[in-house]
Amino acid sequence: MSVQERKQRERAERERLIVATARELAEQQGWDAVTTRRLAERIEYSQPVLYSHFRGKREIIGAVALEGAAEMAAAVRAAASAADGPRGRAAALARAYLDFAERNPAVYDALFQLDGGLAYAQEDTPAPLKDAFAALMENLGEVAGDGVHPGLFTEVFWASLHGLATLTRAGRLLPEDAAQRVELLVDRLAVV
């Protein structure tokens, strides 16, 4: 291995450490606790080293969001692939999405609530975000109904899931009705 390759590998490892540490700190104490000073202390590197990877907290949030998008896409695909039929896949997808949001609140915030400097629904949208949307659309397009654009249907279904995730997390919906909400969402929106 050349010196250049070793340096690139070490740089990538430091970057992964920064993102993992930011994510862990955010999940434990919230995003307000994530500062470059605290991250530098936790990873035992100087702040200039941290800034050589990320220009600041905004870019770190973006990196966490991209990582989370890939994880969410994998979770949604795995759940849908284990279900039977189009409606079953839509329901499994919905449960997986809501479960991901509940288990990873800081990552969910990085994806959908905080400014990570990422473009959404544009030409320059990063690949992990496009893939997360594709994971939803792959399983929802078949229940969109005749004459309904699969992408538009996916946006509406996703917006409904986001609303459920956000309202549940805020304590504005009764947790014991979560399963019924998913059934209602699939029953009313999914056409098959």
Helices and strands as residue ranges (DSSP letters): H 3-29, G 31-33, H 36-43, H 47-51, H 57-81, H 85-103, H 105-112, H 127-140, G 141-143, H 150-169, G 175-177, H 178-189
